[in-house]
Amino acid sequence: MKVFLKENRESLIFLSLILVCVAIYGQTVNFDFINTDDIYYVYENTMVLSGLNWNSVYWAFTAFHSANWHPLTWISHQIDVSLFGLNPGAHHATNVVFHILNSLLAFAVFKRLTNDFWKSAFVAVFFAVHPTHVESVAWVSERKDVLSTMFWLLTMLAYASYCESRQNSARFDKVVTLKYLAVIFLFALGLMSKPMLVTLPFVLLLCDYWPLERLKKLGDLQVLILEKLPMFILTAVSSYITFIAQRAGGAVEGLESLPLDVRLINAVISYTTYVVMMFYPVNLGLQYPYRRVLNVEIFIASLIFLIIISAFCLWQWRKRKYLIVGWLWFLGTLVPVIGIVQVGAQAMADRYTYIPYFGLFIALVWGVGELAERLNLQRIAVIVGFLATIALSILAYKQTSYWRNSETLYRYSLSVVGESFLIAYNFCLVLMRQDRLEEAEEFCQKAAIWNREYPSAYNALGIIKMIKQDYEAAVNYFSMALSLSPTDPLTRLNYARSLEKVGREDEAEKQMQITEEILKADANNLDIVVFLKACRELASEYMKKNKPDKVLKVYEIALSRLPEDLEIRANYALTMAENNQHEEARKQIEEVIQKAPNNPKFYNFYGAILAKQNLREEAIKQFEKALELDPNYETAKKNIEELRGKQQ
């Protein structure tokens, strides 16, 4: 038995990692999407819903959607839609598969770098089961975390192979060159998944110091930096693109709203909190709100703690290299998300620990391992590690269960993080979709109280008042929202609707015109989901008012940004037919069908366009084609019945 275990120990570790990940995260295949970000990343993103095609891939590489540039992440979501449609369990399963791969790669990477089997195994296990990593795995929108980490670890594995070949070769031969190019290529793929990889070249420098032992004298540093020059160039380019994308998406907070001293204080407290969370991962929530008034005593205690740990690691930099490497890995990889450049409203987030905790795991595992060897307590150390794994797994399983749907997640998160206006607002939206208006209004009021400068909360309150037919109150709420965000097209359109309800038709017409101007002026800057929704709703309003010429203008604005969006083009063609531009309408819809010959919806559009010309037989043929592709397409069935009824 001992011989079997020894000969197959690597396979058994791999199997154990797979089983523990499935045990914790297998439950997610029964989970729903979350309306925080999933709405933008998957189920209301037109370019993701179209699946994988040339148009969607082009968009993935050219769009700054959701204040990010990560084309491979978009492509992974598009592949999911092509394979599984909008089955949320399948999208969750993809995240779980990536997390399993990352856990296996973590073991392979650290074993290759350090040649220490059991310590590498414990690092991989702690990574696999730590509760703070639940957010990265159970949240579909955090595909970018698990995908980019896969490329991070593959880059490290390729780098280890390159270093071995470089050490055994006196010059840059073909094999060394190919391995070097593989490192650069994998790193580039990682950056295209999530810009968090900008810190990877610095981590590779740390690995040069330990465990690779390539940095033996100061002169080696210059050579090693030059060796990574292509990676530093890619890092600079990615950082610039990311900053532009996040600023364009309105995700970067200005110094006037968050002064630098407040950011620095929060960064110090966050670093210490992340360390505490690694050892005591309880009361984890979706979003930790930014405290505008920070506790000075906590800041001083946190600063002293960080100084002591840093000083100890520096003191041990020669004797225990793993300490300084692990500590600097942790500190350095958190720099992009620690809040000096503040992105979003969160003070910190569980998902930000996905890569940085590798550093703490290294320091902890190698430190405990050395201590156990000195005291001859190796077995006890293994038992403690095993018990810690069980405890972390139980906590991770429980934490994962809160991600079942938006309501369970938001109720739990509010109970542990307190006054989070973003959670309250998103919970309000969930309740509105379920027609639970009283509860929705309650949480939306909380969001508005917790952040009085949050326009979306006032807009949602206005919508609730519209549904309740309290139109004067709706006008006031929409007006408040516009005072904070005057270029939001959806809010302005809602304002127009509310004005019309209280009899102020001229003002309503003016607001609709302003909405159209905003869409035209900011076509390439607005979030794509907001932009498309505003275009559709404005077109619908103009249609109700029997203004097909205005509808055409709105669709032209939409097509100026998304010329290859086939659904927009189909609606554009139908509107042309309603505006008696029959030949152009037919030309447009035929081009759409040529690009998507298997989509029944577009044959239904074609039939409707032909019906506008009283070409009933031809229209019926198109509706029948739609039914051939989808026998359950009720709209096409009704259209055929209606046309045949008119013929009789």
HELIX and SHEET records of a PDB file:
HELIX    1   1 LYS A    2  GLU A    7  1                                   6    
HELIX    2   2 ARG A    9  TYR A   25  1                                  17    
HELIX    3   3 GLY A   26  ASN A   30  5                                   5    
HELIX    4   4 ASP A   38  ASP A   38  1                                   1    
HELIX    5   5 ILE A   39  TYR A   43  3                                   5    
HELIX    6   6 THR A   46  LEU A   49  1                                   4    
HELIX    7   7 TRP A   54  THR A   62  1                                   9    
HELIX    8   8 HIS A   65  ALA A   67  5                                   3    
HELIX    9   9 PRO A   71  PHE A   84  1                                  14    
HELIX   10  10 PRO A   88  THR A  114  1                                  27    
HELIX   11  11 PHE A  117  VAL A  129  1                                  13    
HELIX   12  12 PRO A  131  HIS A  133  5                                   3    
HELIX   13  13 VAL A  134  ALA A  138  1                                   5    
HELIX   14  14 VAL A  140  GLU A  142  5                                   3    
HELIX   15  15 ARG A  143  GLN A  167  1                                  25    
HELIX   16  16 LYS A  174  LEU A  191  1                                  18    
HELIX   17  17 PRO A  195  THR A  199  5                                   5    
HELIX   18  18 LEU A  200  TYR A  209  1                                  10    
HELIX   19  19 LEU A  218  GLU A  227  1                                  10    
HELIX   20  20 LEU A  229  ALA A  248  1                                  20    
HELIX   21  21 LEU A  260  PHE A  279  1                                  20    
HELIX   22  22 VAL A  296  TRP A  315  1                                  20    
HELIX   23  23 LYS A  321  THR A  333  1                                  13    
HELIX   24  24 VAL A  335  VAL A  337  5                                   3    
HELIX   25  25 ASP A  350  THR A  353  5                                   4    
HELIX   26  26 TYR A  357  LEU A  375  1                                  19    
HELIX   27  27 GLN A  378  SER A  401  1                                  24    
HELIX   28  28 SER A  406  VAL A  417  1                                  12    
HELIX   29  29 PHE A  421  ARG A  433  1                                  13    
HELIX   30  30 LEU A  437  TRP A  450  1                                  14    
HELIX   31  31 PRO A  455  ILE A  467  1                                  13    
HELIX   32  32 TYR A  471  LEU A  484  1                                  14    
HELIX   33  33 PRO A  489  LYS A  501  1                                  13    
HELIX   34  34 GLU A  505  ALA A  521  1                                  17    
HELIX   35  35 ILE A  528  LYS A  544  1                                  17    
HELIX   36  36 PRO A  548  ARG A  561  1                                  14    
HELIX   37  37 LEU A  566  GLU A  578  1                                  13    
HELIX   38  38 HIS A  582  LYS A  595  1                                  14    
HELIX   39  39 PRO A  600  LYS A  612  1                                  13    
HELIX   40  40 ARG A  616  LEU A  629  1                                  14    
HELIX   41  41 GLU A  634  GLN A  647  1                                  14    
SHEET    1   A 2 TYR A 288  PRO A 289  0                                        
SHEET    2   A 2 GLN A 346  MET A 348 -1                                        
END                                                                             
